Amino acid sequence: MSTTAAPSRLHTARAGVQKFGTFLSGMIMPNIGAFIAWGLVTALFIEKGWLPVPVLGGFGETNGVPNVGLVGPMITYLLPLLIGYTGGRMVYDVRGGVVGAIGTMGVIVGAGIPMFIGAMIMGPLGGWTMKKIDAIWDGKIRPGFEMLVNNFSAGIWGALLAMLGFYGISPLVQAFSTAAGNVVQFLVSNGLLPLTSLLIEPAKVLFLNNAINHGVLTPLGTQQSLEQGKSILFLLEANPGPGLGLLLAYMFFGRGAAKASAPGAAIIHFLGGIHEIYFPYVLMKPILILATIAGGMTGIATLALTNSGLVAPSAPGSIIAVLAQTSRDSYVGVILAVVLAATVSFLIASLILRTAKDRAEGDLAAATARMEGMKGKKSMASTVLGGGDAGTTAVLTGHGVKNIVFACDAGMGSSAMGASVLRNKIRSAGHRHVTVTNQSIANLTDTYDMVVVHQDLALRASEKTPSAQIVTVDNFMGSPKYDEIVNLLDEQAATESKPFEGVPAKTEPVSAAEAAAAHVPVPHVHAETKDVLRPESVVLSGSATDMAGAIEEAGGLLKNTGAVDDEYIAAMHERERSVPTFMGNGLAIPHGTNEAKPHIKASAVTFVRYAEPIDWQGKPVTFVVGIAGKDKEHLGILAKIAKVFGDKEQVARLEAAQTVDEVLDIFGKVNA
């Protein structure tokens, strides 16, 4: 029992630190723009800046009156108040933000120095206490008196919090800031500051750095920058050099997917400032953390020796952001710190990779999944590094999958068929508590457990659904990812202590009534579905010889039925240029973009078979199904098409069909 309890306690402690760090980051990160603005004003207009302006930089006098400038008021009042407001709002919306800002003002005035730590205390405290106070008389206020009670309660409690901040919190935070500053100064004076990399670099990979960076380094660095014009503390964690060196080592001495993906990851890391992109490379071979630690120590030592620093936080940790915030007298030192950090990290990582038998030829997708497990949510690295596999292997970590959406650009063609195939597989496995729907990328909301999407649309989908697991595919009809999803659902079902409530425990096909009771969507078949695929829209021997011609042929058939106009056919070509409509099993389903829906007059489906396969962006296509969907009338026939092309025997029948009636019969006699 002791062997399992210890890891459990360690995991709980790490999760607690992550949660605390994320909360601190949530107060700082939305206001980074204000920090950058203050940094630019400071770098440009102070007495030692690039363009000294007394009235803006706050030095000298104007008509015998000392200039206040922008620098002092922004850091003393604006930045702490923004942090306090944001912290309060995170807890109790705008009302909590206002009370948190009032309380923060008391700490600011009481200390007389920038009170970032005080703001991070008073903001959430104000929001939380206001929420508790409102709960006391919730539902007990007489109609017509709500505004009076709400305004006066916030005002009175805010004033009391301001006094608490002035007399109580301010001295404590000031003492803490002084002590922390003395510790930093001790480390700098004794040449020990580089040792902080022993803590910072592993903390980054474990996502524990937010508590250190936003809770301590940013507040102390800002105070130091105000006093000295720059701070080394801003670059302890943000230096992109160590991660760049590691990725360069993988580029030259790695193998497999890690070597292939390292160049792209290096660009995202160094220029985009997304440091988490290199974390999976460390997790594949944990001893490589020594390379980033050594690189970090080298960078910090260089900054200390050259007395270099930034004027404001660098967020994200891009070389562009770093140089933009570099103090006027520190460019040589900062650039040298980045270059030397990357060099040392590269040399050590290269030595480790070259001497390792496998050269870290591990499972990059699995490492990305482990990283997401530690982070507690999906990472952009899953789409950049792990492709669809990372999204799949990361599923079912900590919660069940009940709601799956298949997304495409328009939400009416490939997503509908892909959803139908996946839905059939999941139902056949007996998982009727899992819903599978289809939707356009533009209409996605962050309410799904899993999003299945074409690999070219993964980034767009992840922006819309940051909390969901992203699974990418390039073969809508026969992707192996579908079976992986079903296997994961099997594992989930085996570990559940009880069946999903309201779902019958049987495996035969679901009826419409059962589906409604279990909230399982069944494609709606409109009364006009019988007219969607007409005999004149079925061509057994297509005349096109390339993809563009096949799209024109399918679009022309749609137009001949009166379903679409020429603009829709043009949109079919546009759709193909953005995301291919190849479905797998020799099938392509060209259709218009989401913006082209107004050009659909009626739902229609066309079918064209080719004797010689069409080259569809490198994939052989024998069957082209053109689609124009209005009010979901086409979903019934799409479900039947998906079922047919998911069965190799049925595909063989389509290849051998001699008459139009045979084709219609294979599709379930849709005209009956």
N, C-alpha and C positions, 0 to 999 in steps of 0.2 A: 504494500500500500504506500509505503514511503517513496518508492521510486516513481509512482504516478502522481502523488500529491505534490511533489516538488515542481515538476514541470507545469502542473496545473496552476500552482500559485505563481510561478514565473510568468506564465501566459497571462494570467489575470493582472499581474502587476504591470506587464508591458502594455496590455490593452488599456489600463488605467492611465499610464503615462501618455500613450498615444491620444487618448480621448482628451486629456488635459491639454496636450500640445496642440491638438486640432482646435480646441476652444480658443486658446490664445491666438493661434494663427487666424481664426475667424474674426478676431478683433483687429488684427494688424493688417492682414492682406487686403481687405477692401479699401483701406486707406493708404496703401502704398503709393498711389498717385500723388497724394498730398505730401508724403515724405520726399518723393522725387521732385515735386515742385519746390519744396523748401530747399532741397539739395542744389537744384539749379540756381535758385535765387542766391543762395550762399556762395556757390562757386563763381558766379558772375559778378555780384555787386558788393561783396564785403571789401574791406580795405586792401586785402591781399588777393582779391579775386581777379578774374580776367578783365572785367570792365567795372572798376570801382565807381560806385555812385553813392555818395554820402546819404542822400535821403532814402535810398532803398536798402543800402547795406547797413545803416544804423550807426554810422561813425561821423565824427565832426559835428559842426553846429550850423544852423540856419537862422540868421537874424538873432544870434546869441542864444538860441534854444537848441539843446542837444537833439540830434536826429534819432528818432525811434526806429525808423526803418521797418522792413518786412521780416527780416530774419528772426529777431527776438520774439515779437508777438506770435509769429507762426508756430515756433517751436514751444513757446511757453503756454500759449492758450489754444491755438487752432488744433494742433495735432493731438494733445491729450483730450480735448473736448470731443474730437471726432472718435477717438478710441473709446471714451466713456459712453458716448451715445451709441456706438455700434455694439458694445458689450451689453448695454441695457436692452437694446432692441433685439438682440439674439435671444434674450430670456423672455421678454414681455412686449415684443413689437414696439411700435412708435412710443407708446405711453411709457414703457420701461426705458426706452432710449432717452426720452426727455428727462425723466427723473435721474437716470444715471449720469447725464451730462451736468445736471445741477449739483449732484453730489461731488462730481469730479472737480467742479469749480472751487469747492471748499478746499480740496487737497492742493490744487494749484496755488491758490492764494496763501495757504498756510505754509507751504514749503518755499515758495519763491523761486523754484527751479522747475525745469520740465519734469512733469510727474507722469511718466508713462506707466510705470508699475502701479502708481496710485490710481490712474485711470482704469487699468485693467482689474483693479479691485472694486472701485466705486461704481463703475458701469454695470457689471453683472449684479452687484449687491443692490443697487438702486432698482433694477428691473425685477429682481427676485422678491425683494421686500414689498414693492408696489403691487406685485401680483398677489402676494399673500394678504395684503391689506384689502385689496378689492374683493377677495374671496370672502371676507368677513361679512360684507353687506350685499353680496351678490344676490339679486332677486328680491331684495328687501326694500329697495328705494321706491318711493311713490312715483307714479308717472308724472313727468314734467319737472322732476327735480334731479334727473340723472346728470345733466350737464353741470349743474351747480355742485353736486357732490363730487363728481369726477374731477372737475377743475380744482376745487379747493383741496381735496384730499391729495392730489398730486403736488399742488403748490406747497401745502403745509409740510408734507413728508419730504419733499425735495429740499425745503429750507432746513429741516432738521438734519437731513443727511449732509448738507453742505457744512453745517456746524460740526457734525461728527467728523467729517473729513478734515476740517480746519484744525480742530483741537485734538482729535484722537488718532486718525489714520495718518495724517501728514507727518507727524514726528516719527512714527514707526517706519514708514516707507523711506523717509529721508535717511534714517539710521541704516536701514538695509542697503539703500543705494550707496551710501558712503562706505559701508563695509565691503560690498561687492566691488566697488571701485578700487578700494585698497588692495583687495585680493588680486585684481587684474594688474594693478600697478606693481605689486610684488612679483608677479609672474614675469612681467615685462622687464623689470629692473634686474632680475636674476636670470634672465635668459631662459625661463621655463615655459613661456607661452606656447612654443611649438608642441609641448606635451599635450596640449588640449586636443590635438588631432587623435590621440589615443581614445578619446571619448567621442569626438564629433564624427569621425569617419564611420565607425561601426554604428553610431546612432542614426546616421543618415540612411544606411541600408535597412535598418530595422524600423524606420519611420518614427524614431524617438527624438528627432532633432528639433521639432517645432517648439517643444517646451524650453529647450536651451536657447534656440535662436531668437524666437519671438518673446520669450519670457525674460531673458537676461541680456543677450548680446545686443539686440536692437535698442532697448532702452538705454543701456550703459553706453553703447556706441554713439547714440544721438547726443547724450549729455557730454561725452568726451569731444564730439565734433563741435558742439557749441563753444566749448572752452578752448579747443586747440585748432579748430578749423578742419579737422579730419579725424578718423578713427580707424585703427587696424582691425577693430572688432567686427566691422561690417564684412570683412573678407575672410574671416575664419572658416565659415561654412559655405560661403557663396563662390569661392575660388573654383572655376571650372577646370583647372589644370589637372588635378588628380584623376578625375573621371576621364578626361581626354586621353591621358597617357595610357590608362587601362584599355580603352577602346582601340587605340592605335596598336597596342600589343596584340589584341585579338585580330586586327586587320592583317598583320604580318605573320603571326605565328599561331593563330587559332585554326580551327577546322570546322567543317560542316556549316550548319545554320548560323552559328555564332560568328564565324569569319565572314560569311556572306552579308549578314545584317549589320556588322560593326560600322562600316562606313556611314550608312544612313543614320545610325544611332549617334555617331560622333557629331554629325552636323546638327541634329536635334539638340544634343547635349550642349555643345559649345556655342552655337549661334542662337538656338531657341531657349537655352537656359533650363531645360527640363532635365534635372539631374537624375530623376528616378529611372530614366531610360537605361542607365548603365547598371542599376542594382541587380537585375537578373544575371548579368555576366559575373558578378561577384558571387552570387548564390550558387552558380554552377560549380564554382571552385572556391570555397570560402577562404582558402589561404591567400587569395589575391587581395584580401582586405589589407594585407601588409603593404602592398604596393600603394594603395590610396592613402594609407596612414603616413608612409614615408614621404609621399608627394605632398600631402597636407602639411606635414612638419617642415618640409623644405620651403614651401610657399610662405608659411608664417615666419620662419626664420629670416627669409629674404625681406619681408615687409618690415620686420623689426630692425634689421641691420641698416636698411635704407631709410628708416623713419617715414614709411609711406602709409597711405590709407585712403579711404573713401570719405566723401563729405556726407553721404546719406546711404541708406540700405540699397543693395543691388537686388532687385526682385523683378523678374526671375534671375537666376544666376547665369545670365548670358554674358559673354565677353563684351557685347555691345552695351549692356546695362552697366557692367563693371567700369568700362572706360568712360561712360557718360557721367558716372558719379565719382570718378577719380579726382582727388585734389590736384590743384594746379601744379604743385611741386612734387607730385608722386607718380607721374606717368612712367618714368623709367623703372622705379621700384615695383610698381604694380604689374607692368608688363613682364618684368624679369621674374616676379613671383609666380605668375601664371606659367611662363615658359619653363622655368626650372622645376616647378611642381609637376608639370606634364612630363618632363624629361625623366625625372627620378621615378615617377610612377610607371612610365613606359619601360625603363630599363629593368626594374624589379619584376614587373608583370611578364615581360618577355622572357626573363630568366626562368621564372616559374613555369610558364607555358612550354618552353623548349625542353625543359628537363622532365616535364610530366609525360607519362606514357600515353595518356589519352589526349594531351594538349587541350584539356577542358572540352572535349567533344561530347558534351552531355546534352540533355534535353532542355533546350532554351525555353520552349513553351512551358515545360513543367516548372522551370525556375521562375518564369514570369508568374505562373499561377501561385507558387509559394510566396512570391513577393506581394501579390494581391491579397493573399491570406493574411499576411502581416499588416498590410496597409488597411485592411478592413473594407476595401471597396475596389472597384475596377480601376485599372490604370491604363493610360493611353499606350503603355508599352505592350499591352496584350494584342493590340491591333498592329503595331509597328514591328514588334519582334516575334510574337507568337502566332500571328495570323489568326486563322480560325481555331487552331488547336488550342491556343492559350485560352480563348474564350470558353472552349468546351471543357478543358480539364479543370478550369477554375469553378465550374458549376457545382452547386450543392455544398458549398463551403459555408456552413453556419446557418443556412435556411433552406426551405424546400422550394421547389420550382412548381408553381401552380398556374402561371400565366405566361404564355409564350406568344410573341408576335413575330410574324414574318413580314419584313419591311422591304419595299422597293421604292423607286423614285415616284411612280404614279400611284401605287397601291392598288392596281386593278389587274395587272397581268401576271408577271413572274411571281409576285408575292402571293397572289391568290392560288396559283398552281402549286408553288412550293409549300404553302400552308396546307393545302389539301393533301399533298403527299405525306408531309410530316404528321398531320392529324390522323390520317389512316393508319400509319405505323404505330402511333401512340395509342390509338384506340384498340388496335389489334393486340397490343401488349397488355390491355386491360387497365390503362391509366385514364379512366374517364373523369377523374377529378382535375386533370390538366387541360386547360383551354388553349387552343391554337387559333389565332386570328391573323388577319393580314391588314396592313395599314401602309399609307405612304410615309416616307421619311418626314415630310413637312408636318404631318399631323401626329407624330409620335409624342407621347407624354411619358414622364418618368414614373410610370405605374406598372411596369412589366418586370417579371423576374428574369426573363431571357429574351433577347432579340436575335433572330436569325436574319442575316442580311448578306447580300453579295459583297465580296471582299472589297470592291471598289467603293462601296458606300459605308464602310465600317466607321470611318472617322465622323461622318455626318450623323450616323445613328448614335454613336457614343456621346456626341454633344447633346443630343436630345434626351438620351436615357442614361445619365451618368451612373445610376444605381444598378443598372441591369447588367447581366452577363451577355457579352457580345459573341456570337458564333458566326463565323464567316464561311460562305460556301461559294463555289463557282460552277456547281452542277446542281441545278434545282430539282431534277427528277431523280437522280440516283446518287446524291452525295453521301459518302460514308459518315458524315457528321450526323445524319439522321439516326443511324443505328447507334452512334455514340451517345446521343441524347437519350434514346430509349434505354440503353444500358444504364445510364446514370439515373434515370427515373426508376429502373428496377432496383438499383442499389438504395435509392431513397425510400422506396416502398418497403424494402426489407428491413430498414432501420426504424421505420415509423412504429410507434407503440399502438396506434389504433388507426382504423381506416378513415379516410376522409368522410366527414359527415355529409349525409344526404346523397351519397353515390352508391348505387347498387353494386354489390360485389359479384359481378358476373362478367363473362368475357364475350358474350355474343354481341352482334352489332347493336349500336344504340338507336333507339327509336327517337322520333322527334319529341315525343312527350318526355322521355327519359332525359334527353339532352337538355330540354328546357329546365327540368327539375335540377339537374346537376350543373347548370350554367355552362354547358358545352355548346358552342355555336354550331349550328348546321347551316350551310350555305342556303340563302334564301333563293328559291326558284320562283321567279315572277311568272304570272300567267302568260306573259308573252315569250317565255323562254323557248317555246316550240318554234318561234320564228327566228331565233338567233342564228342557227346554222341551217342554211337552206341548200337544196340540191345544187342550185346554180352557183353557190359559193364553194363548191368542192371541185378541185382540179386534180386529176390523177397523174398528169404529166406536165409539170411546170416548164415554162420556156426560159426562165432566167438562168444565167450562168454564174452570177456572182451575188454577193450579199445585197448590194444596193438594188440590183434588178429584182431580187426576190422580195425585198421590202416594197418596191413599187408594184409588183404583181399582187402581193397580199393587200396593199392599200387600195389598189385599183378595184379589186373585188369588193372591198368594203364600201368604196364610193359607189359602185354600180348598184349596191343594194339600197342606196340612199341613206346609209348610216352616217357617213362622214363627208367632209369637203376636202379640198386640196390642202388646206392649212393643216389638217390632221395628218395627212400623209407626210408632209414636210416635218411635222413633229415626230413622226415615227423614225425618220432618219436622225433627227436631233437626239432622240432618246438612245439610239444605238451608239452614237458618238460618245455619250456620257457613260452609259453602263450597258454592256452587251446583254441581249435577251436570250442567249443560248441557255437551254434548260437541261441539256443532257439527253442521252438516249436518242441522239439524232434529231432533236426537236428544238426549234426556235419559235418564240412567240413575240414578234415585233408589235409594238403598240406605241401610242403617243405619250408625250410627257404629261405631267399633272396639269400644266398650264393649258394643255390642248383640250381639256375636257369640254369647254364651251363649244368646240367644233364637232362634238358628237351629237347627232340628231336622234339616233336610235341605237340600241345594242345590236351588235352583229359579230359573228365569228366566221372566219374563212379558213379553208384547209387546202394546202397545195403540197403535192408530193413530187419529188424530183428523182429522175432516173439516176443521175449522177450527183453525188453529194455536193452541196454548196460549201465553199470555204467561208465559215462564219468566224472571222477573226481567229483563224487557226484551228477551229473545231468543225468537224464534218456534220452537215445538217442535211437530212433527207426530207424532213417534214417542216413546213412553215405554217404556223397557225396565226393569222392576223386577228387582232382583237380591238373592238371598240365597245367599251362598257358604260352604260348609262343607268344610274340608279341600281346598280348591282344586279341587273337582269342577266348578266353574262356569267355569274358565278356558278350557276347550276351546271352549264355545259363545261366550264373550266374544271370543275371538280371531276366530271366524267373523263375529260381529256387527261387530267393528271392521273387518274386511276388507270386509264388505258396505257399511258406511256410509262407507268411504273411497273407494268407487267410485260416482260420480254416476249411472252407468247402472243399477247395482243399486238405488240409492235410488229412482230413477224406477220400477223394476219393483215395489218395495214399495208405492209410492204407487198403482200401478195394479192391484195384486193384488186378486182377487175372492174367493179362497177361502183358508182356513187352510192347506191343503196347498201352495198357491203360496208362502206365506210360509215354511213349513218347507223347501220345496225351495230357495228363494233362500238360506237359511242353511246350505245344504250337506247337506240331508237328514239333519239331526242325529239324527233318530229311526230312521235306517236301521240 
